[in-house]
Amino acid sequence: MPRTDRQAGQRRTRRLLAVVLVLLVLCLALAASAFAFRSTSGGGWVQQVSGTTWNLNAVSFGDGTHGWAVGDLGLVLATSDGGATWNRQITNTTTSLSAVSFPDATHGWAVGDSGTVLVTSNGGATWSKQDSGSTDGFYKLAAVTFTDSSHGWAIGDFGTIITTSNGGATWSVQTDDVDSILRDLSFSDASHGWAVGSDGVLATTNGGATWSAQSMGTDVQLDAVSFPDATHGWAVGDGEVIATTDGGITWNTLFSEESEGFIDVVFTDATHGWAVGYDTILATTDGGATWGVQNPGTTHDLLAVCFTDATHGWVVGENGTILATTNGGVTPPPPPAPRITKLTPVSGKRGALVTITGAHFGASQGISSVKFGSKAVTKYVSWSDTQIKCRVSAKASVGAAKVTVATSAGTSNTVLFRVKR
């Protein structure tokens, strides 16, 4: 073959390989996207469909059904059915949002990069910008909280703490003598609040008119804080969990494990709490004295957690991850295997009606079955959780037959039935 023909053939081969490579990449991307949107279960946590692969940085629910999640490039998602469906809301901004707070189902605020403050009074049907009151337009607001539709606070870079008492119509700076990076805040009421960040804990008992540093007994940088009331509080950072029962006068380390990398924490009362970070969820029902690992069902980093009570909660994170639970995140125990306690009668011909009494058969048959020996029953009269009425298999062997009930939870014990000629 002439050299020019060989070169042309090589070029065609390279082009063909390039096309195949592009198609392969597209297929992998589509597969990854399909996986990201698929609803999966992690025991007590269920992955909800967000419809996005952008990172979600924060989540807030105004009640048990109305919730909002915010993230990169001005993204706001909303649900009115507890997360069964999520829909994107128009914000008219491409600024990344760090935090969101809804004290009820209609009034909400979101904050983020460049001192951005967004507000809605109609559940997010429309969002508008508010003037955050800072002269430093490049700083980041990391967290926001409102105790009602009027009183709110936001914190961020360079020790920024701003507040409003009129729903954000005006914001004012509360302190000029803090220069650390603040990452989160929590107010238990309109007077008592705490902010955490690179230099520990700040606290106020007068709505932020004055802030003072609290001694926490550790030099860890804190990422999140939660106070369900004015005395009980928890903060997390760098794999450490600290707690107070006296409003922060004293703090104690409850848990320390650098590999965990906790990013957020929430407590609904003095006993029930959750901490998240990386692909980990920890939970406590005794105020943090002991913690249990919960299965999130995902390997994506988890960035924020929100609970409306001790059972209903949501977690958001990278790649559009949204997790939800209705039982506090507890993995339910496996269903018990069926058990036979009685056969009536204990002998009969093929086709005879037999009543099987016991437990854990299931409310309906579904894919469950009964066997006489190796032969499956084909005719069922009724099925309940404690009683099955069926007819002896037409192909059952004459003699002693082992009767079993099989469900998705397993196969029952065996009880003998004598098949007559």
C-alpha positions as CSV (number, residue, x, y, z in Angstrom):
1,M,0.0,0.0,0.0
2,P,1.4,3.4,-0.9
3,R,2.5,5.6,2.0
4,T,-0.3,8.2,1.3
5,D,-2.9,5.4,1.4
6,R,-1.5,4.1,4.7
7,Q,-1.6,7.6,6.2
8,A,-5.2,8.1,5.0
9,G,-6.2,4.8,6.6
10,Q,-4.5,5.7,9.8
11,R,-6.3,9.1,9.9
12,R,-9.6,7.3,9.4
13,T,-8.8,4.9,12.2
14,R,-7.9,7.7,14.6
15,R,-11.1,9.5,13.7
16,L,-13.1,6.4,14.3
17,L,-11.4,5.8,17.7
18,A,-12.1,9.4,18.6
19,V,-15.8,9.0,17.8
20,V,-16.0,5.8,19.8
21,L,-14.3,7.6,22.8
22,V,-16.7,10.5,22.7
23,L,-19.7,8.1,22.6
24,L,-18.2,6.1,25.5
25,V,-17.8,9.3,27.6
26,L,-21.4,10.4,26.8
27,C,-22.7,7.0,27.8
28,L,-20.8,7.2,31.1
29,A,-22.0,10.7,31.8
30,L,-25.6,9.6,31.1
31,A,-25.2,6.6,33.4
32,A,-23.8,8.9,36.2
33,S,-26.6,11.3,35.7
34,A,-29.2,8.6,35.9
35,F,-27.6,7.3,39.1
36,A,-27.5,10.7,40.7
37,F,-31.3,11.1,40.1
38,R,-32.3,7.6,41.2
39,S,-34.3,7.2,44.4
40,T,-32.4,4.9,46.8
41,S,-32.7,3.8,50.3
42,G,-30.2,4.0,53.1
43,G,-32.1,2.2,55.8
44,G,-33.9,5.0,57.7
45,W,-32.8,7.5,55.0
46,V,-34.3,7.7,51.5
47,Q,-32.6,9.6,48.6
48,Q,-35.0,12.1,47.0
49,V,-34.8,13.2,43.4
50,S,-33.5,16.8,43.3
51,G,-33.2,17.1,39.5
52,T,-29.8,18.6,39.7
53,T,-26.1,17.6,40.0
54,W,-25.1,21.0,41.5
55,N,-24.0,21.0,45.1
56,L,-26.6,21.8,47.7
57,N,-25.2,23.7,50.6
58,A,-28.1,24.2,53.0
59,V,-31.7,23.2,53.7
60,S,-34.5,24.6,55.8
61,F,-38.1,23.5,56.4
62,G,-40.8,26.0,57.6
63,D,-43.0,23.1,58.7
64,G,-43.2,19.3,58.0
65,T,-43.9,19.7,54.3
66,H,-42.6,23.0,53.0
67,G,-38.8,23.1,52.5
68,W,-36.1,24.8,50.6
69,A,-32.5,23.8,49.6
70,V,-29.9,26.3,48.2
71,G,-26.7,25.8,46.4
72,D,-24.3,26.7,43.7
73,L,-24.9,29.5,41.2
74,G,-28.0,30.9,42.9
75,L,-29.8,27.5,42.9
76,V,-33.0,27.3,45.1
77,L,-35.1,24.1,45.2
78,A,-38.5,24.0,46.9
79,T,-40.9,21.3,48.0
80,S,-44.5,21.5,49.4
81,D,-44.8,17.7,50.0
82,G,-42.0,16.9,52.3
83,G,-39.6,16.3,49.4
84,A,-41.6,13.8,47.3
85,T,-41.1,16.4,44.6
86,W,-38.6,19.3,44.4
87,N,-38.8,22.2,41.9
88,R,-36.4,24.9,41.0
89,Q,-37.4,28.5,41.9
90,I,-36.2,31.6,40.0
91,T,-33.8,33.8,42.0
92,N,-32.3,36.0,39.2
93,T,-28.8,35.5,40.6
94,T,-25.9,33.3,39.7
95,T,-24.2,33.9,43.1
96,S,-23.6,30.7,45.1
97,L,-25.8,30.5,48.2
98,S,-24.5,29.2,51.5
99,A,-27.5,29.2,53.8
100,V,-31.3,29.5,54.0
101,S,-33.7,30.1,56.8
102,F,-37.5,29.8,56.8
103,P,-39.2,30.4,60.2
104,D,-42.6,29.6,58.6
105,A,-43.9,28.3,55.2
106,T,-43.9,31.7,53.5
107,H,-41.1,33.9,54.8
108,G,-37.6,33.0,53.9
109,W,-34.0,34.3,53.5
110,A,-31.0,33.0,51.6
111,V,-27.4,34.3,51.9
112,G,-24.2,33.7,50.0
113,D,-21.2,35.0,48.3
114,S,-20.5,38.8,47.8
115,G,-22.7,39.6,50.8
116,T,-25.8,38.4,48.9
117,V,-29.2,38.4,50.8
118,L,-32.3,37.1,49.1
119,V,-35.8,37.3,50.5
120,T,-39.2,35.9,49.8
121,S,-42.6,36.5,51.5
122,N,-44.6,34.0,49.3
123,G,-42.8,30.8,49.8
124,G,-40.3,31.4,47.0
125,A,-42.7,32.2,44.2
126,T,-40.7,35.4,43.9
127,W,-37.3,36.2,45.4
128,S,-35.7,39.7,45.6
129,K,-32.4,41.1,46.8
130,Q,-31.9,43.0,50.0
131,D,-29.1,45.4,50.9
132,S,-27.0,43.6,53.5
133,G,-25.7,46.9,54.8
134,S,-22.0,46.1,54.4
135,T,-19.5,48.3,52.5
136,D,-17.3,45.2,51.7
137,G,-19.1,43.8,48.7
138,F,-16.7,40.8,48.2
139,Y,-17.3,39.1,51.6
140,K,-19.2,35.9,52.0
141,L,-22.2,35.4,54.2
142,A,-22.0,31.8,55.5
143,A,-25.1,31.4,57.6
144,V,-28.5,33.0,58.4
145,T,-31.3,32.4,60.9
146,F,-34.6,34.0,61.7
147,T,-36.6,33.4,64.9
148,D,-39.7,34.8,63.3
149,S,-40.7,36.8,60.2
150,S,-39.0,40.0,61.5
151,H,-35.9,39.1,63.6
152,G,-32.9,37.7,61.8
153,W,-29.1,37.5,61.9
154,A,-26.4,36.6,59.3
155,I,-22.7,36.0,59.7
156,G,-19.7,35.5,57.5
157,D,-16.1,36.4,56.6
158,F,-14.1,39.0,58.6
159,G,-16.2,38.6,61.7
160,T,-19.3,39.9,59.9
161,I,-22.5,39.9,62.0
162,I,-25.5,41.7,60.6
163,T,-29.0,41.8,62.0
164,T,-32.5,43.0,61.1
165,S,-35.7,43.5,63.2
166,N,-38.0,44.3,60.2
167,G,-37.6,41.3,58.0
168,G,-34.6,42.6,56.2
169,A,-36.0,45.9,55.1
170,T,-32.9,47.2,56.7
171,W,-29.8,45.3,57.9
172,S,-27.2,46.7,60.3
173,V,-23.7,45.6,61.4
174,Q,-23.7,44.5,65.1
175,T,-20.0,44.2,65.9
176,D,-16.8,45.7,64.5
177,D,-14.3,44.1,66.9
178,V,-14.4,40.5,65.5
179,D,-12.1,39.6,62.6
180,S,-12.3,35.8,62.5
181,I,-14.2,33.8,59.9
182,L,-17.6,32.9,61.2
183,R,-19.3,29.9,59.7
184,D,-22.6,29.3,61.5
185,L,-25.0,30.7,64.1
186,S,-28.0,29.6,66.1
187,F,-30.6,31.6,68.0
188,S,-32.9,29.8,70.5
189,D,-35.1,32.9,70.7
190,A,-34.8,36.6,69.8
191,S,-32.3,37.3,72.6
192,H,-30.1,34.2,73.0
193,G,-27.7,33.4,70.2
194,W,-24.3,31.8,69.4
195,A,-21.9,32.1,66.4
196,V,-19.0,29.8,65.7
197,G,-16.0,29.8,63.4
198,S,-12.2,29.9,63.2
199,D,-11.7,31.3,66.7
200,G,-14.4,29.4,68.7
201,V,-17.7,30.5,70.1
202,L,-19.3,33.9,70.4
203,A,-22.5,34.4,72.4
204,T,-25.1,37.1,73.0
205,T,-28.0,37.3,75.5
206,N,-29.4,40.6,74.2
207,G,-30.2,39.8,70.6
208,G,-26.7,40.7,69.4
209,A,-26.4,44.2,70.9
210,T,-23.2,42.7,72.5
211,W,-21.2,39.6,71.7
212,S,-18.6,37.9,73.9
213,A,-16.3,35.0,73.4
214,Q,-16.9,31.7,75.3
215,S,-14.2,29.4,76.5
216,M,-14.7,26.0,74.9
217,G,-11.7,24.0,76.2
218,T,-10.4,23.2,72.7
219,D,-8.7,25.0,69.9
220,V,-10.6,23.2,67.1
221,Q,-12.2,25.4,64.4
222,L,-15.9,25.1,64.5
223,D,-18.2,24.7,61.5
224,A,-21.7,24.5,62.9
225,V,-23.7,25.1,66.1
226,S,-27.3,24.2,67.3
227,F,-29.2,25.4,70.3
228,P,-32.8,24.1,70.7
229,D,-33.2,26.2,73.9
230,A,-31.2,28.8,75.8
231,T,-29.1,26.3,77.8
232,H,-28.5,23.2,75.7
233,G,-26.1,23.5,72.8
234,W,-23.8,21.6,70.5
235,A,-21.1,22.6,68.1
236,V,-19.0,20.6,65.6
237,G,-15.8,21.0,63.6
238,D,-12.7,19.0,62.5
239,G,-14.3,15.7,63.7
240,E,-15.1,17.0,67.2
241,V,-18.4,17.5,68.9
242,I,-18.6,19.8,72.0
243,A,-21.6,20.5,74.1
244,T,-22.9,22.8,76.9
245,T,-25.9,22.5,79.3
246,D,-25.5,26.0,80.7
247,G,-25.7,28.3,77.7
248,G,-22.0,28.0,76.9
249,I,-20.6,29.0,80.3
250,T,-18.8,25.7,80.1
251,W,-18.3,23.5,77.1
252,N,-17.2,19.8,77.1
253,T,-15.9,17.6,74.3
254,L,-18.3,14.7,73.7
255,F,-16.7,13.1,70.7
256,S,-13.4,13.5,68.7
257,E,-12.5,11.7,65.5
258,E,-10.6,13.7,62.9
259,S,-11.5,11.4,60.1
260,E,-15.2,12.2,60.4
261,G,-14.9,15.9,59.4
262,F,-18.3,17.0,60.7
263,I,-19.8,20.0,58.8
264,D,-23.2,20.5,60.3
265,V,-25.2,19.6,63.4
266,V,-28.8,20.0,64.5
267,F,-30.8,19.2,67.7
268,T,-34.5,19.3,68.0
269,D,-34.5,19.2,71.8
270,A,-32.1,18.4,74.6
271,T,-31.7,14.8,73.6
272,H,-32.2,14.2,69.9
273,G,-29.5,15.4,67.5
274,W,-27.7,14.6,64.3
275,A,-24.2,15.5,62.9
276,V,-23.2,15.1,59.2
277,G,-20.1,15.3,57.2
278,Y,-18.4,13.6,54.3
279,D,-20.7,10.6,53.7
280,T,-21.4,10.1,57.4
281,I,-24.5,10.7,59.6
282,L,-24.2,10.3,63.4
283,A,-27.3,10.4,65.7
284,T,-27.9,10.6,69.4
285,T,-31.0,10.2,71.6
286,D,-29.3,11.0,74.9
287,G,-27.9,14.5,74.3
288,G,-24.7,13.3,72.8
289,A,-23.6,10.9,75.6
290,T,-23.6,8.2,72.9
291,W,-23.7,8.4,69.2
292,G,-24.7,5.9,66.6
293,V,-23.8,5.7,62.9
294,Q,-26.7,5.9,60.5
295,N,-26.6,4.6,56.9
296,P,-27.0,7.5,54.4
297,G,-27.1,5.2,51.4
298,T,-24.7,7.5,49.5
299,T,-21.0,8.2,49.1
300,H,-21.4,11.9,48.4
301,D,-20.3,14.5,50.9
302,L,-23.1,15.7,53.1
303,L,-23.1,19.4,53.8
304,A,-26.2,20.3,55.9
305,V,-28.9,18.8,58.0
306,C,-32.4,20.0,59.1
307,F,-35.0,18.4,61.3
308,T,-38.5,19.7,62.1
309,D,-39.0,17.2,65.0
310,A,-37.3,14.1,66.4
311,T,-38.3,12.0,63.4
312,H,-38.7,14.1,60.3
313,G,-35.4,15.3,58.7
314,W,-33.5,16.2,55.6
315,V,-29.8,16.2,54.6
316,V,-28.3,17.8,51.5
317,G,-24.9,17.7,49.9
318,E,-22.8,17.5,46.8
319,N,-24.0,16.4,43.4
320,G,-27.6,17.4,44.2
321,T,-27.9,14.9,47.1
322,I,-31.1,15.2,49.1
323,L,-31.8,12.6,51.8
324,A,-35.0,12.3,53.9
325,T,-36.2,10.4,56.9
326,T,-39.5,10.0,58.7
327,N,-38.2,7.9,61.6
328,G,-35.1,9.9,62.8
329,G,-32.8,8.0,60.4
330,V,-33.1,4.7,62.2
331,T,-32.7,1.7,60.0
332,P,-35.9,-0.4,60.6
333,P,-35.3,-3.9,61.8
334,P,-35.7,-6.7,59.2
335,P,-39.3,-8.1,59.1
336,P,-39.7,-11.3,61.0
337,A,-39.8,-14.6,59.1
338,P,-43.2,-16.3,58.9
339,R,-44.1,-18.9,61.5
340,I,-46.6,-21.8,61.3
341,T,-48.3,-22.8,64.6
342,K,-51.2,-25.0,63.4
343,L,-52.6,-26.8,60.4
344,T,-56.3,-27.6,60.1
345,P,-56.8,-30.4,59.2
346,V,-53.5,-32.3,59.5
347,S,-54.3,-34.7,56.7
348,G,-56.3,-34.8,53.6
349,K,-56.4,-35.6,49.9
350,R,-55.0,-33.5,47.1
351,G,-57.2,-30.5,46.6
352,A,-58.4,-30.5,50.2
353,L,-58.9,-27.1,51.9
354,V,-56.3,-26.5,54.6
355,T,-56.1,-23.6,57.1
356,I,-52.6,-22.5,58.1
357,T,-52.5,-20.5,61.3
358,G,-49.5,-18.6,62.5
359,A,-47.8,-15.2,62.3
360,H,-46.0,-12.8,60.0
361,F,-47.5,-14.2,56.7
362,G,-48.1,-10.6,55.5
363,A,-51.3,-8.7,55.0
364,S,-51.6,-10.0,51.4
365,Q,-50.0,-12.8,49.4
366,G,-48.0,-10.7,47.0
367,I,-45.1,-12.9,45.9
368,S,-45.4,-15.2,49.0
369,S,-46.2,-18.8,48.6
370,V,-47.1,-22.1,50.3
371,K,-45.5,-25.5,49.6
372,F,-46.5,-29.0,50.4
373,G,-43.2,-30.7,50.2
374,S,-41.6,-29.5,47.0
375,K,-44.9,-28.7,45.3
376,A,-46.2,-25.1,45.4
377,V,-49.8,-24.4,46.1
378,T,-51.7,-22.9,43.1
379,K,-55.1,-22.3,44.6
380,Y,-55.5,-19.9,47.5
381,V,-58.8,-19.0,49.2
382,S,-57.7,-16.2,51.5
383,W,-54.5,-14.7,52.9
384,S,-53.9,-12.6,56.0
385,D,-51.0,-12.0,58.4
386,T,-52.1,-14.8,60.7
387,Q,-54.1,-17.2,58.6
388,I,-53.9,-18.7,55.1
389,K,-56.6,-20.8,53.5
390,C,-55.4,-22.9,50.5
391,R,-55.9,-26.2,48.8
392,V,-53.4,-29.1,48.9
393,S,-51.2,-29.1,45.8
394,A,-52.6,-31.2,43.0
395,K,-49.1,-32.7,42.5
396,A,-48.3,-33.2,46.1
397,S,-46.7,-36.6,46.8
398,V,-48.8,-39.1,48.9
399,G,-47.5,-39.4,52.4
400,A,-45.9,-37.0,54.9
401,A,-45.4,-33.6,53.3
402,K,-43.5,-30.7,54.9
403,V,-45.6,-27.6,54.7
404,T,-43.8,-24.2,54.6
405,V,-44.7,-20.6,54.0
406,A,-42.2,-18.4,52.1
407,T,-42.2,-14.6,52.2
408,S,-39.7,-11.9,51.4
409,A,-38.5,-12.2,55.0
410,G,-37.7,-15.8,54.7
411,T,-39.1,-19.3,55.0
412,S,-41.2,-20.6,57.9
413,N,-40.7,-23.6,60.1
414,T,-42.0,-26.9,58.7
415,V,-45.2,-28.6,59.9
416,L,-46.1,-32.1,58.7
417,F,-49.3,-32.7,56.7
418,R,-50.3,-36.3,55.5
419,V,-51.4,-36.4,51.9
420,K,-54.0,-39.2,51.4
421,R,-54.7,-41.1,48.3
